[in-house]
Amino acid sequence: MEEIIARLFDPAALLVNMVLGMIINVVYFYLLQRVLPPRSKAQYWVVMLSVYVVLAFIKPIVPTDIRTPVYIGGTLLPVFLLQGTWLARVITVSLGWLALSVGEVAGVLVWSSVSGLGVVNNDVLLQNLPTFVLAFFGCDLVVLYLLLTGERFFVRKFVPCGLGEPEADPKRGRWSVAFGVFVVLQVMVVFETVGFGYQSQGWSPSSVVVAAVVLFVLVIVDLLILRLLKRTVIFVREEVRAEALEASIAAYLREAEDMQGLLDDTARLRHDVRNHRAVVELMCKRGEYAQAEAYLKAWE
């Protein structure tokens, strides 16, 4: 028990996880809710801050075998707190986690270049705190800001978010479900990659290279999928417009048929009226006024 308490209240762990780590998370939460607005701002901030304060505090004592599901669960929480289509929310959170990880790897690279140290651990960070804050921490925040600002552009441009006017629904076919599964698996891959680099290897040079390659590949794949998504949305939108046009043409043809029927009825009526008029005129010419009057009354 004393060992657990010591690990929880270790000054280095508290500084890295509870102070610097939470600052990065707060910036991440803020930038994420700029991509898609939360259903309730108060609920969003209360839930996310509460969960991540707890996760940051217990991080030093969380067993490795349950760390992945616990932290992935926390990572996916915004999916249920943000507005928009389910696909937009899943993509936003997945790309956000990827951006968070890319920012960390970029910070590690700058830290290693500036400090000349090949590993990252709490003791080393405390001994080189100014360098850590400026190189690792500062670079992480800058990269995170740039990536999530770009994510806001890409998500709003390529993904049907359903925030304003009704948009084309790209869920025709099963590929969108497969993509949803892919981005969830991507979160797991990113988490395991970062866990391998930091927890297992202390961000040794080889682990940084591995993490950078994996994250780069995921970024490229995501960009390609976003382009595919955009093309699919355009295709579906054109399909919807074509269906609407076909429906309009069909309605117009039905109206034209109804109008033609009315015109035919009017023509028959005019023909009958002309015939009745000719009969009445003939009776009047013959002086058969009583018969003409009776004929007209018969058609009243």
Secondary structure, 3 states (H helix, E strand, C coil): CHHHHHHHCCHHHHHHHHHHHHHHHHHHHHHHHHHCCECCHHHHHHHHHHHHHHHHHHHHHCCHHHHHHHHHHHHCCHHHHECCCHHHHHHHHHHHHHHHHHHHHHHHHHHHHHHCCCCCCHHHHHHCHHHHHHHHHHHHHHHHHHHHHHHHHHHHHHCCCCCCCCCCCCCCCCHHHHHHHHHHHHHHHHHHHHHHHHHHCCCCHHHHHHHHHHHHHHHHHHHHHHHHHHHHHHHHHHHHHHHHHHHHHHHHHHHHHHHHHHHHHHHHHHHHHHHHHHHHHHHHHCCCHHHHHHHHHHCC
